[in-house]
Amino acid sequence: MKSTILRALAILGILVASLFGLNEAYAQEEGAGSGDTSSARAIDCSNYSPLETMFKDVCWSGMFPFRLMGATFMDGKSGVPTDANKDILCKCGGSLSDAKLPRIGFTLGFWAPAKIMDVTRKPYCLPSLGGMKLPLAGAEFLNGGANMGRGGLNSFFANWALYTFPIIYMLRLIDDGACPPDGMTEFDLLQVSPAFPNWNDVLGRYTTFINPEMLLFTGVTSLFALPVDAASSSFGTPINAFFWTAGAWGPMYPITGFASGSGDTKADPVSLTSLTAVRGISLLHRLGLLNETIGKANVCERNPRFVIRKDAYRWQFLAPSPESNGRLPGAPPPTATTSQVREVNPPSRFSTCNHATGASSAAWGMWRDVPATGEDHSYLIFQWTDCCFGITP
C-alpha cells in the first residue's frame, strides 16, 4: 500500500510539472538558446548497433563472480554486494490450501548484463538502434534541445534512452524466466528522457514535485560527502547511504539533464555522460519503475525501490570505445569494434572491464570520447541479481 501511494505521488508530480512548468521552461530556452536551435537540430545521431558487436564489445568477465547455493565460485573482480542472498535452497510461491505446489530450487546470484543506456546530445536519438531518430524530436516543448544550456549559461545538457538488454537470455544461456532482473528477456526500448517533463526543467524547480528531498541535498553543506564517496567508489565500493552523490561524477541532485559548470569540465565529457546516466536510473527508481534485485526478500519477487542503490549496478563504457580487459601478451592488435572507432586498450585498471557507480573516469575512460563521430555515449549496465533457479515446475 505504501509503495503504491509513493508511486502515485511521483506520477502526480510529473503531471503537475508538465501542466505548469513546461511553458516557462520552453520560453526561457527560446530566449536563451534561440541562437543554438539550428545547430542542435543539425547534430547527427551516432550509430553503434550493439547487437552487431556484442560478441566483441561486451565485458563478459563482468558477469563474475557467480554465487551458487550460497557459495561464490568463478571468481571475478566485480565483487558481491554485502547483503546478497546466501541461502542454499529457495522456495517460491505455492499454497497448499489452493492445491498449488511451490517452486523449489537453488539460489543463484550474478552480475546480469541487464540494460543499455544511451546518453545523447540530441533528443530521441537512439544509437543502439542503429542511429534511429524518432520523429518526436521536432516537438520542442517535450525536450530542452541539445546543449542549449540553462538560461544564459553554457551548461551541459544531455538526453538518454534506456533499453532492456538481457543478453544471457537473448542467447539462451539461461532458460527464459529463470532470473531476469525486471522480467525482460528481449532487447527493447524501455524509457526515454524527453517523456519526463522534469528532465528538461531549466530552473530545476519543478523536479521538486518528484524529488522533494533535493531541497536538503543541493546546498553546499551536503557536498562534504562527494570526495568521500568518490574515493570509495573509485575503489569499487560506492556508499549507498550517500544517495545524493554520484561519487566522482558529481551530485545526484537535481535529477535533470543539466550539469552546471560544464565550461570548466568539458575536458571530461565521459564523467558528464556518466552522471546523466546514473541520474536517469535514479529518476526511474524514484518513480517506482525499477526494482530491487538484491537480498533474500527479492529472490522470488522483485520489489520497487524508490531510492537508487548504487552498489547494485556496475557500468561498462560500451561505445564508441568499449572498455575491455586489454590484450594478452603476444595477442594481435585490436580490431574495429563499432562502426566508427577502434577499441581502446589502456593499461589494466583493477583487472576489470567495468566499474562501480561513481568511479573516477581517470581510471577507466576519460579518453574514450571521440570528437564529432563518438560524442554520444553508450553504457552497458550490469545489475546484481539474486534469484531462485527452480528444479520443480
Long-range contacts (C-beta under 8 A, 24 or more apart in sequence): 3-288, 3-303, 3-304, 3-306, 6-288, 6-306, 7-287, 7-288, 7-304, 10-210, 10-286, 10-287, 10-288, 10-306, 11-287, 12-209, 13-198, 13-209, 13-210, 14-196, 14-197, 14-198, 14-209, 14-210, 14-287, 16-206, 16-209, 17-197, 17-198, 17-201, 17-206, 17-207, 17-209, 17-210, 18-197, 20-206, 21-197, 21-198, 21-201, 21-205, 21-206, 22-141, 22-197, 23-141, 24-202, 24-203, 25-144, 25-200, 25-201, 25-202, 25-203, 25-206, 26-140, 26-141, 28-151, 28-202, 28-203, 29-140, 29-144, 29-145, 29-148, 29-200, 29-202, 32-148, 32-149, 32-150, 32-151, 32-152, 33-145, 33-148, 33-149, 36-145, 36-147, 36-148, 36-149, 37-140, 37-145, 37-148, 40-121, 40-122, 40-145, 40-146, 40-147, 40-148, 41-122, 43-121, 43-122, 43-146, 44-122, 44-131, 45-120, 45-122, 45-125, 45-126, 45-127, 45-131, 45-132, 45-133, 45-376, 46-120, 46-125, 46-127, 46-131, 46-319, 46-320, 46-340, 46-373, 46-374, 46-375, 46-376, 47-127, 47-130, 47-131, 47-339, 47-340, 48-118, 48-127, 48-128, 48-131, 48-318, 48-319, 48-320, 48-338, 48-339, 48-340, 48-376, 48-378, 49-128, 49-129, 49-130, 49-131, 49-338, 49-339, 50-116, 50-128, 50-165, 50-318, 50-319, 50-378, 50-380, 51-187, 52-339, 53-319, 53-337, 53-338, 54-167, 56-335, 56-337, 56-343, 57-318, 57-319, 57-322, 57-324, 57-337, 57-338, 57-343, 58-113, 58-167, 58-316, 58-318, 58-380, 59-316, 59-322, 59-323, 59-324, 59-325, 59-352, 59-353, 59-354, 59-380, 59-382, 61-325, 61-352, 61-353, 62-111, 62-113, 62-314, 62-316, 62-352, 62-353, 62-354, 62-382, 63-110, 63-111, 63-112, 63-113, 63-168, 63-382, 64-110, 64-111, 65-110, 66-108, 66-109, 66-110, 67-107, 67-108, 67-109, 67-110, 68-106, 68-107, 68-108, 68-109, 69-106, 69-107, 70-107, 76-111, 76-352, 77-350, 77-351, 77-352, 78-111, 78-236, 78-314, 78-352, 78-354, 78-382, 79-236, 79-237, 80-109, 80-384, 81-294, 81-311, 81-312, 81-384, 82-311, 83-294, 83-295, 84-109, 84-294, 84-295, 84-384, 84-386, 85-109, 85-294, 85-295, 85-296, 85-299, 85-386, 87-296, 87-299, 90-299, 90-300, 90-388, 91-388, 92-299, 92-300, 92-301, 92-388, 92-390, 93-300, 101-392, 101-393, 102-392, 103-388, 103-390, 103-392, 103-393, 104-390, 104-391, 104-392, 105-388, 105-389, 105-390, 105-391, 105-392, 106-388, 106-389, 106-391, 107-299, 107-386, 107-387, 107-388, 107-389, 108-178, 108-179, 108-386, 108-387, 108-388, 108-389, 109-384, 109-385, 109-386, 109-387, 110-384, 110-385, 111-314, 111-382, 111-383, 111-384, 111-385, 112-166, 112-168, 112-179, 112-180, 112-181, 112-382, 112-383, 112-384, 112-385, 113-165, 113-166, 113-167, 113-168, 113-380, 113-381, 113-382, 114-164, 114-165, 114-166, 114-180, 114-181, 114-182, 114-184, 114-381, 114-382, 114-383, 114-385, 115-162, 115-163, 115-164, 115-165, 115-190, 115-380, 115-381, 115-383, 116-162, 116-163, 116-165, 116-318, 116-378, 116-379, 116-380, 116-381, 117-160, 117-161, 117-162, 117-163, 117-277, 117-280, 117-281, 117-378, 117-379, 117-381, 118-160, 118-161, 118-162, 118-163, 118-376, 118-377, 118-378, 118-379, 119-158, 119-159, 119-160, 119-273, 119-276, 119-277, 119-376, 119-377, 119-378, 119-379, 120-146, 120-158, 120-159, 120-160, 120-161, 120-376, 121-146, 121-147, 121-158, 121-159, 121-375, 121-376, 122-146, 122-159, 122-376, 123-159, 123-192, 123-193, 123-194, 124-159, 124-161, 124-192, 124-194, 125-159, 125-161, 125-376, 126-161, 126-189, 127-319, 127-376, 127-378, 128-161, 128-163, 128-378, 129-163, 129-189, 134-192, 136-194, 142-194, 142-195, 142-197, 143-193, 143-194, 143-200, 144-199, 144-200, 144-202, 144-257, 144-258, 150-202, 150-203, 150-258, 150-260, 151-202, 153-260, 153-263, 154-262, 154-263, 155-258, 155-259, 155-260, 155-261, 155-262, 156-258, 156-259, 156-262, 156-265, 156-266, 156-269, 156-272, 157-200, 157-257, 157-258, 157-259, 158-257, 158-259, 158-272, 158-273, 158-276, 159-192, 159-193, 159-194, 159-199, 159-257, 160-192, 160-193, 160-257, 160-276, 160-277, 160-280, 161-189, 161-191, 161-192, 161-193, 162-189, 162-190, 162-191, 162-192, 162-280, 162-281, 162-284, 163-187, 163-188, 163-189, 163-190, 164-188, 164-190, 165-380, 178-387, 178-389, 178-390, 179-385, 179-387, 179-389, 180-385, 181-291, 181-293, 181-302, 181-383, 181-385, 182-290, 182-291, 182-302, 183-302, 191-280, 191-284, 191-289, 193-257, 193-280, 196-283, 198-255, 198-256, 198-283, 199-256, 199-257, 199-283, 200-256, 200-257, 201-254, 201-256, 202-258, 204-254, 204-256, 204-258, 207-254, 207-255, 207-256, 210-255, 210-283, 210-286, 210-287, 211-253, 211-254, 211-255, 211-286, 213-244, 213-253, 214-244, 214-253, 214-254, 214-255, 216-244, 217-244, 217-251, 217-252, 217-253, 218-251, 218-253, 218-254, 222-251, 223-251, 226-250, 226-251, 229-358, 230-358, 230-360, 233-310, 233-356, 233-357, 233-358, 233-359, 233-360, 234-356, 234-358, 234-359, 234-360, 234-363, 236-350, 236-355, 236-356, 236-359, 237-311, 237-356, 238-310, 238-311, 238-356, 238-357, 238-358, 239-310, 240-309, 240-310, 240-311, 243-307, 243-308, 243-310, 245-358, 246-274, 246-275, 246-278, 246-279, 246-310, 246-357, 246-358, 247-310, 247-356, 247-357, 247-358, 247-359, 247-360, 248-358, 248-359, 248-360, 248-361, 249-274, 249-275, 249-278, 249-358, 249-361, 250-275, 252-278, 252-279, 252-282, 252-308, 255-279, 255-282, 255-283, 255-286, 268-361, 268-366, 269-369, 269-375, 269-377, 270-317, 270-361, 270-365, 270-366, 270-368, 270-369, 270-377, 271-361, 271-366, 273-377, 273-379, 274-315, 274-361, 274-379, 277-315, 277-379, 278-308, 278-310, 278-313, 278-357, 278-358, 281-308, 281-313, 281-381, 282-307, 282-308, 293-383, 293-384, 293-385, 293-386, 293-387, 294-384, 294-385, 294-386, 295-386, 296-386, 298-386, 299-386, 299-387, 299-388, 300-388, 310-356, 310-357, 310-358, 311-356, 311-357, 311-384, 312-383, 312-384, 313-357, 313-381, 313-382, 313-383, 313-384, 314-354, 314-355, 314-356, 314-357, 314-381, 314-382, 315-354, 315-355, 315-356, 315-357, 315-379, 315-380, 315-381, 315-382, 316-353, 316-354, 316-355, 316-379, 316-380, 316-381, 316-382, 317-364, 317-365, 317-368, 317-377, 317-378, 317-379, 318-378, 318-379, 318-380, 319-374, 319-377, 319-378, 320-368, 320-369, 320-370, 320-373, 320-374, 320-376, 320-377, 320-378, 321-365, 321-367, 321-368, 321-370, 321-374, 323-353, 323-354, 323-355, 323-364, 323-365, 323-368, 324-353, 325-351, 325-352, 325-353, 338-374, 340-370, 340-373, 340-374, 341-370, 341-373, 341-374, 344-368, 354-380, 354-382
